[in-house]
Structure formats: structure tokens, C-alpha cells
Amino acid sequence: MKLLEDKKKKVSEEIENIDKILRSIALTIHENPELGYEEYKAVELLTNLLETEGFRIERNVAGLDTAFIATYSEEKEGPTIGLLGEYDALPEIGHACGHNLIGTASTGAAIALKKVYKGKLKGKIKVIGTPAEEGLGGKVIMADDGVFDDLDVAMMCHPKNKTMVLRGGLSRVAATFKFYGKESHASSAPEEGISALDAMMNCFISINSLREYLTDDVRVHGYITHGGDAPNIVPKYCEAKFLIRADTRSQVEFVKEKIYKIARHSALAVGATSEIEEGFVYAERNNNVSLSNIFKANLESMHIDVSPPPKQGGLGSSDIGNVGQLIPTIHPYIKIGTATNHTPEFAEETKSEGGMQFLSKASKALAMTACDLLEDDEMLTNVKKEFIKWKEER
């Protein structure tokens, strides 16, 4: 136990030693927001630091230009610890989800672990850079490509307005509905037109009518991306994008079919045609409770209060859910301020002193949890047993 506590103290000291470097990287990423699959500057900043610190870098992972794996290994048998990084921004409001902090914190934790364990590491430390979490499914593609299969655990930490270790996440599917009608002059020859806009409006109205008959976990929300070209032209093409969410992937599939039928019949009702373009499916989050409790204990050792997750509601979706279907995974949160994610106010907080303090707290908690797994075989065994039991009970 004394050895483990010494390791934790040392990794914390190493993170403090690189605090200025981590802050500089996080602020630079914040000042240069890059959308999904365009995060070239962020990847360069993170991989350059990791390479300088002795990590072996694999780029263009799973065929994605901005995905990477940074590995430190001394070729001794032991667990492989995966620290996941995100770094994509949101359109218009930049780093309003704090991804400038996530990849940087995982990088800081990995570097501290390498410094403390150098010459005596049994196992591997991997930083896995996962692009395009904001709707474009980087982890989905990487999971399907087997990128996470050799990990014993996967961990990341997200900024928020509350510290929690067991907040869940809904499964969801993205879908684009395309409606095709016939163009005509809306005043002099409306009878010759077929309105794609009417088809789309029927779709929205019918979805709203369906809400009363959906379970409480279901969320269906969309917006119009193209509603026509001029008020005096019967719209020949309209388009809307939707997200369909529910507690589980199977429930998403069930609700999805209802929504798709609405889209098709809304088009048929006015003589239009339709096309449905399905995007990525994010699986529901599978938090490993054993691993979460280890992370929680490390937060509390730093005198950080941990709140319970919401009893109902308050959930979004993330492609980390697809990773948690494959290996023991955690996605805890640490408070940086009072604003809500995906708002301009939160974007300001992710470059504030609260955001910068997150880097230290998250890096330390991740590194300390990795120390537990590297030093205590029973802890790692319990984490794995829980995951195996979850798979058997599915």
C-alpha cells in the first residue's frame, strides 16, 4: 500500500511539473477550434509532446487522418491502460464541450505515468486520440476497426458543471430526411407543383403527435437544413436532420422504425418521394462501476466532492458508448464552472482558470487510477469480472 501511495504522489508531482505545458496546449487548441476530422493542429500539438516524451506514435489510425495512438511500453507483461482523448470543436461556438481539455488531460496523465514507471513498467500506457465525437462517430469507426480490442480498460474525463463518475448516456442514431417534390410557380400554377416542404412539415407534425406514445427515455429532435429556395416557388427539395435517442440501442432501433415510417408516409401523402440517410449509431454508455469507484476514491483523496448522477433525464449521447460495449470503460466528469455544455458560456469556461484547474485534477485522477490498476491485481480483476458479468447478462 505504501508503494502505491508513493506512486500516486509522484505522478501528481509530475503533473504539477508540466502544468504550464498542459495549459498552453489546451489554450492553443481552444484558440484554434477545429471541427471533426479537421483537428490537425490539435493532433500535432498532442503527438509532438508525447513523441518528445518517448511515446511511439501511430498516425492515421483506422483510416482517419486525425486519429492516433501513442504507446509507451517496456515489453514487460502487464495490463494495457487506454487513456482516450477528444479534441474536436462545435460549429459556431468552438470548444463549448471542453474537448480542448480532454485530450490534453489524458496526455498529461500518460506522461506522468511514463516518468514514474520508467524502467519498471509492466504493461503498456496508450493515449488514443479519437476525433469527431460531436456527431461524426470517430470512436464508432475506430471500435469497428478493432483499435480498442487490446486494452484492458479505457478511461477519459470530461469537463462539466458537476463532478460525477457514473452519469450514463443514451444510445442514439442520426438520420437525414430528404424530400423530393416538383417545382412550379406557387401563384400562377400551384396545381402543377408537389411541395417537398409540405411533406417535411407533415413529418415534423406527425413526430410531435407520436411523442405522447413514446417512453420517457426517448428523445427525438431535428431541424430543417433546407426548406426551399423562394416563397413563390413550390419547393422541389427539402431536408431535415434528426437525432433519435433512447436508453438502449434496441429501443433506438424500435423507435427509429416508427420515425422512418412517418417520414416515408409524410412524403406519400402529398405525392412526394423521400430518402432516408442514416448516420452513426452511438451505443448507450456502459459505465464500469468498479473502475468508476476507483476513480471516485482518487478524486476524494484530492478533496473533490463527487455528486450522484441525475435520477432521470439530463443525459446526452457519446461515441464512448461504443467503446464501453467492448472493454471496461469510464467517462467521469469534473466540475469547471456553472455553465451548461454546448453553450457560449461553457466555451468561455473551458479557457478559464476553472478549465485550467480541470487539467490538473483530471490528469491526476486518471494517472492515480492507472496506478491502482498497475499495482493492484485484485482491483483489475474485479473490473474485468464486472465487465464479463455485464456481457453475459445482456
ROFITOR-29147 format. One record per residue (C-alpha): residue number from 1; residue in one letter; x, y, z. Coordinates in nm, 4 decimals, padded with zeros to 6 digits, always signed. Example, Ala and Ser with C-alpha at 12.3 -4.5 7.8 and 13.67 -1.06 7.14 Angstrom:
NODE   i aa       px       py       pz
NODE   1  a +01.2300 -00.4500 +00.7800
NODE   2  s +01.3670 -00.1060 +00.7140
END
This chain:
NODE   i aa       px       py       pz
NODE   1  m +00.0000 +00.0000 +00.0000
NODE   2  k +00.2858 +00.2367 +00.0827
NODE   3  l +00.4383 +00.1707 -00.2602
NODE   4  l +00.1067 +00.2504 -00.4307
NODE   5  e +00.0625 +00.5750 -00.2380
NODE   6  d +00.4195 +00.6752 -00.3244
NODE   7  k +00.3465 +00.6158 -00.6936
NODE   8  k +00.0321 +00.8291 -00.6750
NODE   9  k +00.2182 +01.1096 -00.5013
NODE  10  k +00.4902 +01.1019 -00.7652
NODE  11  v +00.2526 +01.1073 -01.0630
NODE  12  s +00.0752 +01.4038 -00.9056
NODE  13  e +00.4073 +01.5845 -00.8694
NODE  14  e +00.4983 +01.5103 -01.2310
NODE  15  i +00.1653 +01.6538 -01.3492
NODE  16  e +00.2315 +01.9694 -01.1493
NODE  17  n +00.5735 +01.9924 -01.3174
NODE  18  i +00.4146 +02.0031 -01.6649
NODE  19  d +00.1145 +02.2160 -01.5694
NODE  20  k +00.2294 +02.5157 -01.7756
NODE  21  i +00.2815 +02.2973 -02.0817
NODE  22  l -00.0642 +02.1399 -02.0497
NODE  23  r -00.2275 +02.4795 -02.0043
NODE  24  s -00.0508 +02.6163 -02.3098
NODE  25  i -00.1666 +02.3248 -02.5273
NODE  26  a -00.5276 +02.3407 -02.4042
NODE  27  l -00.5464 +02.7166 -02.4623
NODE  28  t -00.3894 +02.6890 -02.8073
NODE  29  i -00.6438 +02.4226 -02.9068
NODE  30  h -00.9177 +02.6472 -02.7681
NODE  31  e -00.7952 +02.9431 -02.9733
NODE  32  n -00.7843 +02.7291 -03.2879
NODE  33  p -01.1117 +02.5301 -03.2862
NODE  34  e -01.1228 +02.2534 -03.5450
NODE  35  l -01.4305 +02.0537 -03.6435
NODE  36  g -01.4453 +01.6749 -03.6598
NODE  37  y -01.1822 +01.5136 -03.8833
NODE  38  e -01.0138 +01.8525 -03.9264
NODE  39  e -00.8270 +01.8563 -03.5932
NODE  40  y -00.4793 +01.8674 -03.7472
NODE  41  k -00.3319 +02.1344 -03.5213
NODE  42  a -00.4647 +01.9712 -03.2045
NODE  43  v -00.3244 +01.6327 -03.3061
NODE  44  e +00.0113 +01.7872 -03.3899
NODE  45  l +00.0342 +01.9570 -03.0506
NODE  46  l -00.0529 +01.6412 -02.8574
NODE  47  t +00.1531 +01.3932 -03.0581
NODE  48  n +00.4597 +01.6189 -03.0681
NODE  49  l +00.4608 +01.6373 -02.6883
NODE  50  l +00.4038 +01.2640 -02.6496
NODE  51  e +00.6737 +01.1798 -02.9040
NODE  52  t +00.9195 +01.4081 -02.7252
NODE  53  e +00.8417 +01.2187 -02.4055
NODE  54  g +00.9283 +00.8830 -02.5617
NODE  55  f +00.5904 +00.7556 -02.6822
NODE  56  r +00.5715 +00.5683 -03.0120
NODE  57  i +00.3194 +00.7397 -03.2379
NODE  58  e +00.0880 +00.5711 -03.4867
NODE  59  r -00.0915 +00.8195 -03.7099
NODE  60  n -00.3904 +00.7879 -03.9461
NODE  61  v -00.5367 +00.5138 -03.7284
NODE  62  a -00.8411 +00.3294 -03.8686
NODE  63  g -00.8006 +00.5309 -04.1876
NODE  64  l -00.8754 +00.8576 -04.0054
NODE  65  d -00.6305 +01.1417 -04.0630
NODE  66  t -00.6738 +01.2850 -03.7152
NODE  67  a -00.6817 +00.9631 -03.5115
NODE  68  f -00.3648 +00.8473 -03.3378
NODE  69  i -00.2243 +00.6002 -03.0863
NODE  70  a +00.0700 +00.6960 -02.8643
NODE  71  t +00.2229 +00.3954 -02.6837
NODE  72  y +00.4786 +00.3642 -02.4064
NODE  73  s +00.5948 +00.0101 -02.3381
NODE  74  e +00.8985 -00.1641 -02.1971
NODE  75  e +00.7923 -00.5018 -02.3392
NODE  76  k +00.7048 -00.6462 -01.9983
NODE  77  e +00.3816 -00.8338 -01.9448
NODE  78  g +00.1042 -00.6424 -01.7740
NODE  79  p -00.2194 -00.4522 -01.8325
NODE  80  t -00.2694 -00.2111 -02.1196
NODE  81  i -00.4170 +00.1148 -01.9932
NODE  82  g -00.6023 +00.3238 -02.2511
NODE  83  l -00.6381 +00.6992 -02.1956
NODE  84  l -00.8735 +00.8448 -02.4541
NODE  85  g -00.8507 +01.1941 -02.5960
NODE  86  e -01.1040 +01.4130 -02.7749
NODE  87  y -01.0204 +01.7466 -02.9389
NODE  88  d -01.2905 +01.8385 -03.1905
NODE  89  a -01.4892 +02.1614 -03.1614
NODE  90  l -01.8507 +02.2535 -03.2300
NODE  91  p -01.9662 +02.4668 -03.5237
NODE  92  e -02.0020 +02.8371 -03.4418
NODE  93  i -01.9314 +02.8064 -03.0674
NODE  94  g -01.5906 +02.6375 -03.0725
NODE  95  h -01.4847 +02.4406 -02.7649
NODE  96  a -01.8207 +02.4623 -02.5908
NODE  97  c -01.7912 +02.0983 -02.4854
NODE  98  g -01.4398 +02.1243 -02.3478
NODE  99  h -01.2613 +01.8855 -02.5793
NODE 100  n -00.9578 +02.1142 -02.5715
NODE 101  l -00.9195 +01.9878 -02.2133
NODE 102  i -00.9954 +01.6172 -02.2593
NODE 103  g -00.7133 +01.5120 -02.4913
NODE 104  t -00.4703 +01.7340 -02.3019
NODE 105  a -00.5604 +01.5812 -01.9643
NODE 106  s -00.5147 +01.2252 -02.0930
NODE 107  t -00.1798 +01.3266 -02.2413
NODE 108  g -00.0694 +01.4766 -01.9094
NODE 109  a -00.1679 +01.1612 -01.7206
NODE 110  a +00.0200 +00.9380 -01.9647
NODE 111  i +00.3386 +01.1447 -01.9461
NODE 112  a +00.3334 +01.1422 -01.5661
NODE 113  l +00.2866 +00.7635 -01.5635
NODE 114  k +00.5751 +00.7170 -01.8049
NODE 115  k +00.8086 +00.9302 -01.5923
NODE 116  v +00.7225 +00.7491 -01.2696
NODE 117  y +00.7230 +00.3966 -01.4139
NODE 118  k +01.0196 +00.4361 -01.6488
NODE 119  g +01.2409 +00.1279 -01.6272
NODE 120  k +00.9843 -00.0748 -01.4321
NODE 121  l +00.6580 -00.0589 -01.6265
NODE 122  k +00.4763 -00.3889 -01.6539
NODE 123  g +00.2230 -00.3378 -01.9275
NODE 124  k +00.1525 -00.0540 -02.1676
NODE 125  i +00.0257 +00.3009 -02.1477
NODE 126  k -00.1666 +00.4185 -02.4521
NODE 127  v -00.3081 +00.7569 -02.5384
NODE 128  i -00.5686 +00.7058 -02.8087
NODE 129  g -00.6681 +01.0195 -02.9941
NODE 130  t -01.0304 +00.9891 -03.1038
NODE 131  p -01.1551 +01.2575 -03.3457
NODE 132  a -01.5038 +01.3785 -03.4309
NODE 133  e -01.7011 +01.2851 -03.1204
NODE 134  e -01.9503 +01.5618 -03.1984
NODE 135  g -02.1790 +01.3619 -03.4222
NODE 136  l -01.9328 +01.2125 -03.6699
NODE 137  g -01.8537 +00.8937 -03.4812
NODE 138  g -01.4751 +00.8743 -03.4586
NODE 139  k -01.4859 +00.6101 -03.1854
NODE 140  v -01.7519 +00.4139 -03.3744
NODE 141  i -01.5201 +00.3770 -03.6729
NODE 142  m -01.2213 +00.3019 -03.4505
NODE 143  a -01.4163 +00.0464 -03.2468
NODE 144  d -01.5298 -00.1305 -03.5627
NODE 145  d -01.1653 -00.1352 -03.6760
NODE 146  g -01.0522 -00.3100 -03.3560
NODE 147  v -00.8497 -00.0169 -03.2190
NODE 148  f -00.9632 -00.0723 -02.8589
NODE 149  d -00.9580 -00.4511 -02.8552
NODE 150  d -00.6171 -00.4896 -02.6869
NODE 151  l -00.6945 -00.2532 -02.3983
NODE 152  d -00.7686 -00.3808 -02.0504
NODE 153  v -00.9500 -00.0573 -01.9641
NODE 154  a -01.0389 +00.2694 -02.1345
NODE 155  m -01.0628 +00.5957 -01.9412
NODE 156  m -01.1276 +00.9596 -02.0172
NODE 157  c -01.2531 +01.2580 -01.8179
NODE 158  h -01.4949 +01.5288 -01.9314
NODE 159  p -01.5463 +01.8853 -01.8007
NODE 160  k -01.8948 +01.9786 -01.6800
NODE 161  n -02.0840 +02.1871 -01.4240
NODE 162  k -02.0942 +01.8979 -01.1774
NODE 163  t -01.8474 +01.6288 -01.0684
NODE 164  m -01.9906 +01.2795 -01.1319
NODE 165  v -01.8442 +00.9377 -01.2006
NODE 166  l -02.1497 +00.7331 -01.3009
NODE 167  r -02.3552 +00.9570 -01.5294
NODE 168  g -02.4996 +00.7472 -01.8101
NODE 169  g -02.5542 +00.8200 -02.1767
NODE 170  l -02.8319 +00.7438 -02.4224
NODE 171  s -02.7999 +00.5435 -02.7381
NODE 172  r -02.8778 +00.7437 -03.0480
NODE 173  v -02.8898 +00.7375 -03.4256
NODE 174  a -02.8507 +01.0309 -03.6623
NODE 175  a -03.0734 +01.0484 -03.9691
NODE 176  t -03.1172 +01.2896 -04.2582
NODE 177  f -03.4625 +01.3020 -04.4185
NODE 178  k -03.4714 +01.4181 -04.7808
NODE 179  f -03.7987 +01.5056 -04.9513
NODE 180  y -03.8379 +01.5402 -05.3282
NODE 181  g -04.1324 +01.7176 -05.4922
NODE 182  k -04.1897 +01.9100 -05.8144
NODE 183  e -04.1074 +02.2735 -05.8724
NODE 184  s -04.3729 +02.5133 -06.0047
NODE 185  h -04.4797 +02.8772 -05.9726
NODE 186  a -04.6568 +02.8997 -05.6378
NODE 187  s -04.9059 +03.1623 -05.7566
NODE 188  s -04.9745 +03.1106 -06.1288
NODE 189  a -04.9518 +02.7290 -06.1429
NODE 190  p -04.9557 +02.5779 -05.7919
NODE 191  e -05.1553 +02.2787 -05.9176
NODE 192  e -04.8537 +02.1668 -06.1205
NODE 193  g -04.6263 +02.1527 -05.8178
NODE 194  i -04.5629 +01.8968 -05.5462
NODE 195  s -04.4385 +02.0564 -05.2253
NODE 196  a -04.1429 +01.8884 -05.0603
NODE 197  l -04.1900 +02.1406 -04.7801
NODE 198  d -04.5423 +02.0170 -04.7069
NODE 199  a -04.4036 +01.6637 -04.6881
NODE 200  m -04.1421 +01.7762 -04.4385
NODE 201  m -04.3905 +01.9791 -04.2321
NODE 202  n -04.6183 +01.6745 -04.2180
NODE 203  c -04.3212 +01.4782 -04.0900
NODE 204  f -04.2490 +01.7213 -03.8054
NODE 205  i -04.6166 +01.7413 -03.7065
NODE 206  s -04.6571 +01.3622 -03.7083
NODE 207  i -04.3445 +01.3126 -03.4990
NODE 208  n -04.4832 +01.5589 -03.2442
NODE 209  s -04.8102 +01.3638 -03.2407
NODE 210  l -04.6174 +01.0447 -03.1689
NODE 211  r -04.4355 +01.1832 -02.8617
NODE 212  e -04.7287 +01.1085 -02.6283
NODE 213  y -04.6896 +00.7404 -02.7084
NODE 214  l -04.3137 +00.7110 -02.6530
NODE 215  t -04.1444 +00.6020 -02.3322
NODE 216  d -03.9877 +00.8664 -02.1072
NODE 217  d -03.6321 +00.7838 -02.2120
NODE 218  v -03.6941 +00.8608 -02.5807
NODE 219  r -03.5806 +01.1896 -02.7319
NODE 220  v -03.6477 +01.2880 -03.0950
NODE 221  h -03.5244 +01.6256 -03.2141
NODE 222  g -03.4458 +01.7732 -03.5528
NODE 223  y -03.4035 +02.0885 -03.7557
NODE 224  i -03.4590 +02.1978 -04.1151
NODE 225  t -03.1412 +02.2325 -04.3183
NODE 226  h -03.3155 +02.3241 -04.6450
NODE 227  g -03.6729 +02.4452 -04.6710
NODE 228  g -03.6957 +02.5735 -05.0270
NODE 229  d -03.5436 +02.8425 -05.2465
NODE 230  a -03.8004 +03.1248 -05.2782
NODE 231  p -04.1516 +03.1967 -05.1448
NODE 232  n -04.3050 +03.1990 -05.4928
NODE 233  i -04.1633 +02.8603 -05.5926
NODE 234  v -04.3194 +02.5324 -05.4834
NODE 235  p -04.0223 +02.3644 -05.3093
NODE 236  k -03.8881 +02.0690 -05.5049
NODE 237  y -03.6342 +01.9663 -05.2384
NODE 238  c -03.6315 +01.9924 -04.8594
NODE 239  e -03.4086 +01.8359 -04.5992
NODE 240  a -03.4088 +01.7889 -04.2225
NODE 241  k -03.1630 +01.6292 -03.9801
NODE 242  f -03.2772 +01.4339 -03.6748
NODE 243  l -03.1340 +01.2597 -03.3717
NODE 244  i -03.3316 +00.9715 -03.2217
NODE 245  r -03.2282 +00.8695 -02.8691
NODE 246  a -03.3313 +00.6098 -02.6113
NODE 247  d -03.1906 +00.4164 -02.3164
NODE 248  t -03.0663 +00.1259 -02.5268
NODE 249  r -02.9654 +00.0558 -02.8816
NODE 250  s -03.2508 -00.1937 -02.9226
NODE 251  q -03.5011 +00.0710 -02.8125
NODE 252  v -03.3479 +00.3178 -03.0594
NODE 253  e -03.3990 +00.0628 -03.3365
NODE 254  f -03.7634 +00.0183 -03.2347
NODE 255  v -03.8389 +00.3924 -03.2243
NODE 256  k -03.6356 +00.4578 -03.5378
NODE 257  e -03.8629 +00.2410 -03.7473
NODE 258  k -04.1674 +00.4380 -03.6304
NODE 259  i -03.9995 +00.7678 -03.7210
NODE 260  y -03.8836 +00.6381 -04.0589
NODE 261  k -04.2377 +00.5278 -04.1432
NODE 262  i -04.3595 +00.8767 -04.0598
NODE 263  a -04.1050 +01.0299 -04.2972
NODE 264  r -04.1986 +00.7964 -04.5821
NODE 265  h -04.5747 +00.8356 -04.5420
NODE 266  s -04.5474 +01.2126 -04.4974
NODE 267  a -04.3975 +01.2260 -04.8450
NODE 268  l -04.6527 +00.9883 -04.9972
NODE 269  a -04.9401 +01.1912 -04.8521
NODE 270  v -04.8610 +01.4879 -05.0802
NODE 271  g -04.7306 +01.2934 -05.3783
NODE 272  a -04.3643 +01.3497 -05.2971
NODE 273  t -04.0896 +01.0945 -05.2545
NODE 274  s -03.8412 +01.0576 -04.9708
NODE 275  e -03.4958 +00.9291 -04.8927
NODE 276  i -03.3503 +00.8484 -04.5502
NODE 277  e -02.9766 +00.8735 -04.4981
NODE 278  e -02.8754 +00.7063 -04.1724
NODE 279  g -02.5685 +00.8201 -03.9804
NODE 280  f -02.3728 +00.6646 -03.6970
NODE 281  v -02.5377 +00.4766 -03.4120
NODE 282  y -02.3919 +00.5656 -03.0718
NODE 283  a -02.4442 +00.2861 -02.8189
NODE 284  e -02.5681 +00.3512 -02.4670
NODE 285  r -02.2989 +00.4115 -02.2069
NODE 286  n -02.1813 +00.1137 -02.0054
NODE 287  n -02.0027 +00.2578 -01.7035
NODE 288  n -01.7868 +00.0050 -01.5230
NODE 289  v -01.8885 +00.0631 -01.1609
NODE 290  s -01.5761 -00.0973 -01.0124
NODE 291  l -01.3487 +00.1230 -01.2191
NODE 292  s -01.5656 +00.4293 -01.1518
NODE 293  n -01.5376 +00.3707 -00.7781
NODE 294  i -01.1582 +00.3602 -00.8023
NODE 295  f -01.1633 +00.6898 -00.9896
NODE 296  k -01.4041 +00.8344 -00.7324
NODE 297  a -01.1762 +00.7352 -00.4431
NODE 298  n -00.8879 +00.9152 -00.6118
NODE 299  l -01.0979 +01.2296 -00.6615
NODE 300  e -01.1979 +01.2211 -00.2956
NODE 301  s -00.8347 +01.1779 -00.1913
NODE 302  m -00.7819 +01.5180 -00.3563
NODE 303  h -01.0758 +01.6587 -00.1553
NODE 304  i -01.3001 +01.6829 -00.4621
NODE 305  d -01.6677 +01.6282 -00.3809
NODE 306  v -01.8473 +01.3820 -00.6082
NODE 307  s -02.2200 +01.4217 -00.6801
NODE 308  p -02.4608 +01.1409 -00.7667
NODE 309  p -02.5823 +01.1238 -01.1284
NODE 310  p -02.9313 +01.2529 -01.2112
NODE 311  k -03.2070 +01.0072 -01.1185
NODE 312  q -03.3748 +01.0689 -01.4518
NODE 313  g -03.3158 +01.2859 -01.7573
NODE 314  g -03.0149 +01.5092 -01.8010
NODE 315  l -02.8454 +01.2689 -02.0421
NODE 316  g -02.6872 +01.3128 -02.3823
NODE 317  s -02.5063 +01.0688 -02.6095
NODE 318  s -02.1435 +00.9995 -02.6939
NODE 319  d -01.9497 +00.7525 -02.9040
NODE 320  i -01.7702 +00.6446 -02.5846
NODE 321  g -02.0732 +00.4146 -02.5523
NODE 322  n -01.9408 +00.2041 -02.8392
NODE 323  v -01.6092 +00.1588 -02.6567
NODE 324  g -01.7858 +00.0528 -02.3381
NODE 325  q -01.9543 -00.2320 -02.5264
NODE 326  l -01.6084 -00.3816 -02.5912
NODE 327  i -01.3982 -00.3250 -02.2778
NODE 328  p -01.4308 -00.1863 -01.9220
NODE 329  t -01.4743 +00.1890 -01.9692
NODE 330  i -01.5361 +00.5029 -01.7641
NODE 331  h -01.6340 +00.8560 -01.8659
NODE 332  p -01.6426 +01.0628 -01.5433
NODE 333  y -01.6943 +01.4392 -01.5174
NODE 334  i -01.5215 +01.7114 -01.3179
NODE 335  k -01.6804 +02.0484 -01.2479
NODE 336  i -01.5188 +02.3562 -01.4038
NODE 337  g -01.7961 +02.6143 -01.3512
NODE 338  t -02.1700 +02.6652 -01.3614
NODE 339  a -02.2489 +02.6846 -01.7349
NODE 340  t -02.4127 +02.4079 -01.9374
NODE 341  n -02.2196 +02.2246 -02.2089
NODE 342  h -02.2719 +02.3326 -02.5714
NODE 343  t -02.3271 +02.6975 -02.4813
NODE 344  p -02.1093 +03.0057 -02.5435
NODE 345  e -02.0795 +03.0422 -02.1656
NODE 346  f -01.9291 +02.6949 -02.1334
NODE 347  a -01.6854 +02.7734 -02.4149
NODE 348  e -01.5611 +03.0642 -02.2033
NODE 349  e -01.5257 +02.8386 -01.9004
NODE 350  t -01.3118 +02.5860 -02.0905
NODE 351  k -01.0380 +02.8507 -02.1159
NODE 352  s -01.0947 +02.9927 -01.7676
NODE 353  e -00.8957 +02.9198 -01.4545
NODE 354  g -01.1603 +02.6584 -01.3688
NODE 355  g -01.0879 +02.4889 -01.7003
NODE 356  m -00.7160 +02.5022 -01.6377
NODE 357  q -00.7596 +02.3513 -01.2917
NODE 358  f -00.9564 +02.0715 -01.4560
NODE 359  l -00.6380 +01.9738 -01.6415
NODE 360  s -00.4569 +01.9136 -01.3141
NODE 361  k -00.7461 +01.7365 -01.1412
NODE 362  a -00.8361 +01.5135 -01.4355
NODE 363  s -00.4755 +01.4258 -01.5214
NODE 364  k -00.4044 +01.3326 -01.1594
NODE 365  a -00.7223 +01.1274 -01.1152
NODE 366  l -00.6618 +00.9385 -01.4405
NODE 367  a -00.2957 +00.8712 -01.3561
NODE 368  m -00.3731 +00.7678 -00.9992
NODE 369  t -00.6428 +00.5285 -01.1193
NODE 370  a -00.3928 +00.3803 -01.3659
NODE 371  c -00.1513 +00.3323 -01.0728
NODE 372  d -00.4195 +00.1348 -00.8870
NODE 373  l -00.4655 -00.0950 -01.1848
NODE 374  l -00.0929 -00.1372 -01.2460
NODE 375  e -00.0150 -00.2116 -00.8807
NODE 376  d -00.3215 -00.3980 -00.7530
NODE 377  d -00.4082 -00.7161 -00.9429
NODE 378  e -00.7276 -00.7644 -00.7417
NODE 379  m -00.8648 -00.4255 -00.8474
NODE 380  l -00.8051 -00.5001 -01.2128
NODE 381  t -00.9558 -00.8476 -01.1748
NODE 382  n -01.2724 -00.7030 -01.0195
NODE 383  v -01.3033 -00.4519 -01.3029
NODE 384  k -01.2753 -00.7286 -01.5609
NODE 385  k -01.5147 -00.9619 -01.3759
NODE 386  e -01.7806 -00.6928 -01.3702
NODE 387  f -01.7480 -00.6413 -01.7444
NODE 388  i -01.7659 -01.0148 -01.8165
NODE 389  k -02.0787 -01.0435 -01.6000
NODE 390  w -02.2382 -00.7491 -01.7827
NODE 391  k -02.1727 -00.9176 -02.1192
NODE 392  e -02.3167 -01.2480 -02.0006
NODE 393  e -02.6348 -01.0792 -01.8735
NODE 394  r -02.7045 -00.8777 -02.1880
END
